[in-house]
Amino acid sequence: QVQLVESGGGLVQAGGSLRLSCAVAGRTLNSYVMGWFRQAPGKEREFVAVINRSGGSTSYLDSVKGRFTISRDNAKNTVYLQMNSLNPEDTAVYYCAASPGWGIHPGQYAYWGQGTQVTVSS
């Protein structure tokens, strides 16, 4: 059984920054490709960022490129999402997820955290 626990969400003004963390327990982090997703009220869950097992390859949603950075510390079993230049459209519940293979679709991910709320005020 794999458990994922997100933290770091909160309320921030437009233009501000937050760093989300996702602690993984139950298996070593380097067993999985890790992704961040988000879901705003009334919208479907959408892909935000993904990182491969070693951390050497990443991919991002177009609207967050240049503002968000995904990283991982396999020794600490933790994945991060650094979010800069936040805007109100980034408001959502953010989820981390683990997958045995590379992917950007939620259905490809086997394990999910409970989510952390990010609210950006204008």
DAURVEN-V13233 format. One record per backbone hydrogen bond with DSSP energy under -0.5 kcal/mol. CO is the residue of the C=O (numbers start at 1). NH is the residue of the N-H. If there is no record, write none. Layout:
co;nh
CO;NH
CO;NH
//
This chain:
co;nh
3;25
5;23
7;21
10;119
12;121
13;16
15;85
16;86
18;83
20;81
21;7
22;79
23;5
25;3
28;31
29;32
33;99
34;51
35;97
36;48
36;49
37;95
38;46
39;93
40;43
46;38
48;61
49;36
50;59
51;34
52;55
57;52
59;50
61;64
61;65
62;65
64;67
64;68
67;84
69;82
71;80
73;76
73;77
73;78
74;77
77;24
78;73
79;22
80;71
81;20
81;83
82;69
82;84
83;18
86;15
87;90
88;91
92;94
92;118
93;39
94;116
95;37
96;113
97;35
98;110
98;111
99;33
105;108
106;109
111;98
116;94
117;10
118;92
119;12
119;121
121;14
//
